[in-house]
Amino acid sequence: MIGTAVVVVGGGFAGLVSAAALAARGATVTVLESHQGFDPRFRGELIHPRGVRGLETLGLKAPLFEAGGVAVKGFSVSPGADVTPIVLPYGVSFGTGLGIDHHAMVGKLREVVGKRPGVTLLTGQRVDALLQDGPRIRGVRTADGREFRAELTLGADGRQSKVRSLMGLEPEVKLLSFTVAVTVEGDVMPHPGHGHVFLGAPGPILAYPYGEGQIRMCIDVPVGEAKGKDAIKKYVKDAFARFVPEPLRSAMLASLDRRPLEGCATHAVSTQACAAPGIALVGDSGGCMHPLTAGGMTNAVNDVLTLSDCLGEELALDAALLEYQRRRYRFVRAREVFTEALYEVFRAHDDGAKALQAGTFRYWASSPRARATSMGILSAEYADPRTFVSEYARVMGLSTFHVCRDALKQRTVRQGASRMQALLSTSFERLERTFSRVVSTVVQERRAALHQVQPSAAPPRIDAAA
Ligand SMILES: Cc1cc2nc3c(=O)[nH]c(=O)nc-3n(C[C@H](O)[C@H](O)[C@H](O)COP(=O)(O)OP(=O)(O)OC[C@H]3O[C@@H](n4cnc5c(N)ncnc54)[C@H](O)[C@@H]3O)c2cc1C
């Protein structure tokens, strides 16, 4: 990679981590960020230990703690109002996670990575075209007409990626919900130093520390439930607040009254390809999931380190990109199937998912091994779909046993049969979707070809030797 010219589109989390990793391999990296300052949209703030360890290898962990980040030790999950939560610690060997204000994090990364040898960071540069030489990408053009030529172009421009659409990729996009972000101050968390998930409301509530004495709550509001800022605030107060324990609940209500409403839509974006000759996608531009599992940035670190490893293996550039694509989807598909299943179980919108949720809590209560394995999957330490399927089967078995036992005990056989039918239908549908995702990944691996970007209608902007 020494001396290879790389242009990175997007100076957010994934773009900056990519610049650090590739500059460390000797590349000359130009990062182009469209905003003069920060992208104002609400973005993630909790990074799992796997992501933190990745940042450490790039010398980026300590600066983020200096910038106000705090350690996160694991999760506490509560199935309903006034029910004792289950604590799921990160394994000791995995280390701690990190909670940090998103803008403070991006600001610090820009300061630190922007000073690294070989890195140039330019803000106010919105990329709106790719420079093409036939199907090969040779850099980008910005909205004001500046051209940046490079041997490797990286799209790190987020979930609504312009680069992805310029490559001609058509991902599957689903609007899932809206996240209302509430900021709370004080020592009001039931388990300080942990992420919290509160269930029972129309959507899950995620709460985590993002600085000393600072807590962010991400409230998952179903699509179409309320329109307009005041109506959304009222809906959150009426439908969600009672599932949050005191004193956090009062602090949340006070914050809703005092502060302007903040939040954003949540989408699932699933891609089938993330590389083409001379170009690759990293971070959310390559796809994203519901933020419930707080995995976006850990996945982005995985993308960057996987790509950096492939580029370091002395393969020709396109062979390295193909290898990146292959390894990336193995990891990403496992994350997708787990996140979808967990969101379904946590929302518990039908009888099948409700039975699975009850089974999940029983399973966690049953043994430390169950809690450790689930947490290993949640935090992306175990990213093999087989681990997820075997844990899901255990939860399904336990849920089935309890549905049968309750029906026999209460002599409500007809009701029990209908609950059993719902449970089996939800579970088998989920397993079927999981298998079809895994099969499509295997098929994609066998295809072993990079996506071919169609030559643009405009004449090539640069000559083949550039
Ligand atoms: C509500 C919510 C909560 C979340 N919570 C978590 C969490 O707790 N933990 C977690 O790990 N993840 C979380 N995520 C996901 C996390 O925010 C993303 O995974 C992460 O921000 C991805 O970083 P990125 O750099 O790929 O994209 P982004 O953070 O979106 O950054 C993209 C950058 O590219 C720039 N850009 C866009 N277009 C162009 C262009 N044409 N030219 C130049 N620049 C451009 C943007 O201005 C931006 O700076 C959450 C997401 C949401 C929506």
The ligand as an SDF file (V2000), in Angstrom:
LIG
                    3D

 53 58  0  0  0  0  0  0  0  0999 V2000
  -30.6830    6.4930   16.1580 C   0  0  0  0  0  0  0  0  0  0  0  0
  -29.3820    5.7820   15.9690 C   0  0  0  0  0  0  0  0  0  0  0  0
  -28.7010    5.2770   17.0720 C   0  0  0  0  0  0  0  0  0  0  0  0
  -27.5220    4.5760   16.8900 C   0  0  0  0  0  0  0  0  0  0  0  0
  -26.8620    4.0650   17.9690 N   0  0  0  0  0  0  0  0  0  0  0  0
  -25.7060    3.3930   17.8040 C   0  0  0  0  0  0  0  0  0  0  0  0
  -24.9450    2.9370   18.9080 C   0  0  0  0  0  0  0  0  0  0  0  0
  -25.3020    3.1240   20.0640 O   0  0  0  0  0  0  0  0  0  0  0  0
  -23.7910    2.2600   18.6430 N   0  0  0  0  0  0  0  0  0  0  0  0
  -23.3370    2.0610   17.3760 C   0  0  0  0  0  0  0  0  0  0  0  0
  -22.2780    1.4330   17.1920 O   0  0  0  0  0  0  0  0  0  0  0  0
  -24.0000    2.5370   16.3180 N   0  0  0  0  0  0  0  0  0  0  0  0
  -25.1590    3.1990   16.5000 C   0  0  0  0  0  0  0  0  0  0  0  0
  -25.8060    3.7210   15.4170 N   0  0  0  0  0  0  0  0  0  0  0  0
  -25.2030    3.5490   14.0920 C   0  0  0  0  0  0  0  0  0  0  0  0
  -24.0400    4.5250   13.9120 C   0  0  0  0  0  0  0  0  0  0  0  0
  -24.4910    5.8450   14.0560 O   0  0  0  0  0  0  0  0  0  0  0  0
  -23.4450    4.3260   12.5300 C   0  0  0  0  0  0  0  0  0  0  0  0
  -23.1160    2.9590   12.3540 O   0  0  0  0  0  0  0  0  0  0  0  0
  -22.1990    5.1720   12.3290 C   0  0  0  0  0  0  0  0  0  0  0  0
  -22.4790    6.5420   12.4970 O   0  0  0  0  0  0  0  0  0  0  0  0
  -21.6730    4.8780   10.9260 C   0  0  0  0  0  0  0  0  0  0  0  0
  -20.6320    5.7430   10.6120 O   0  0  0  0  0  0  0  0  0  0  0  0
  -20.3860    6.1350    9.0950 P   0  0  0  0  0  0  0  0  0  0  0  0
  -19.1530    6.9430    9.1140 O   0  0  0  0  0  0  0  0  0  0  0  0
  -20.4780    4.9300    8.2420 O   0  0  0  0  0  0  0  0  0  0  0  0
  -21.6570    7.0300    8.7000 O   0  0  0  0  0  0  0  0  0  0  0  0
  -22.0690    8.4530    9.2460 P   0  0  0  0  0  0  0  0  0  0  0  0
  -21.8360    8.5420   10.7010 O   0  0  0  0  0  0  0  0  0  0  0  0
  -23.4510    8.7130    8.7370 O   0  0  0  0  0  0  0  0  0  0  0  0
  -21.0470    9.4530    8.5510 O   0  0  0  0  0  0  0  0  0  0  0  0
  -21.0900    9.6940    7.1630 C   0  0  0  0  0  0  0  0  0  0  0  0
  -20.3280   10.9680    6.8680 C   0  0  0  0  0  0  0  0  0  0  0  0
  -20.2660   11.1440    5.4510 O   0  0  0  0  0  0  0  0  0  0  0  0
  -20.5840   12.4940    5.1400 C   0  0  0  0  0  0  0  0  0  0  0  0
  -21.1410   12.5060    3.7800 N   0  0  0  0  0  0  0  0  0  0  0  0
  -22.3540   12.0580    3.3780 C   0  0  0  0  0  0  0  0  0  0  0  0
  -22.4940   12.2120    2.0490 N   0  0  0  0  0  0  0  0  0  0  0  0
  -21.3540   12.7760    1.5980 C   0  0  0  0  0  0  0  0  0  0  0  0
  -20.9000   13.1730    0.3180 C   0  0  0  0  0  0  0  0  0  0  0  0
  -21.6580   13.0420   -0.7790 N   0  0  0  0  0  0  0  0  0  0  0  0
  -19.6580   13.7280    0.2000 N   0  0  0  0  0  0  0  0  0  0  0  0
  -18.8660   13.8640    1.3060 C   0  0  0  0  0  0  0  0  0  0  0  0
  -19.2660   13.5080    2.5420 N   0  0  0  0  0  0  0  0  0  0  0  0
  -20.4800   12.9550    2.6950 C   0  0  0  0  0  0  0  0  0  0  0  0
  -21.5800   12.9110    6.2180 C   0  0  0  0  0  0  0  0  0  0  0  0
  -21.6410   14.3170    6.3650 O   0  0  0  0  0  0  0  0  0  0  0  0
  -21.0090   12.2080    7.4370 C   0  0  0  0  0  0  0  0  0  0  0  0
  -20.0550   12.9990    8.1000 O   0  0  0  0  0  0  0  0  0  0  0  0
  -26.9970    4.4090   15.5780 C   0  0  0  0  0  0  0  0  0  0  0  0
  -27.6740    4.9280   14.4780 C   0  0  0  0  0  0  0  0  0  0  0  0
  -28.8590    5.6080   14.6630 C   0  0  0  0  0  0  0  0  0  0  0  0
  -29.5700    6.1520   13.4580 C   0  0  0  0  0  0  0  0  0  0  0  0
  1  2  1  0
  2  3  1  0
  2 52  2  0
  3  4  2  0
  4  5  1  0
  4 50  1  0
  5  6  2  0
  6  7  1  0
  6 13  1  0
  7  8  2  0
  7  9  1  0
  9 10  1  0
 10 11  2  0
 10 12  1  0
 12 13  2  0
 13 14  1  0
 14 15  1  0
 14 50  1  0
 15 16  1  0
 16 17  1  0
 16 18  1  0
 18 19  1  0
 18 20  1  0
 20 21  1  0
 20 22  1  0
 22 23  1  0
 23 24  1  0
 24 25  2  0
 24 26  1  0
 24 27  1  0
 27 28  1  0
 28 29  2  0
 28 30  1  0
 28 31  1  0
 31 32  1  0
 32 33  1  0
 33 34  1  0
 33 48  1  0
 34 35  1  0
 35 36  1  0
 35 46  1  0
 36 37  1  0
 36 45  1  0
 37 38  2  0
 38 39  1  0
 39 40  1  0
 39 45  2  0
 40 41  1  0
 40 42  2  0
 42 43  1  0
 43 44  2  0
 44 45  1  0
 46 47  1  0
 46 48  1  0
 48 49  1  0
 50 51  2  0
 51 52  1  0
 52 53  1  0
M  END
$$$$
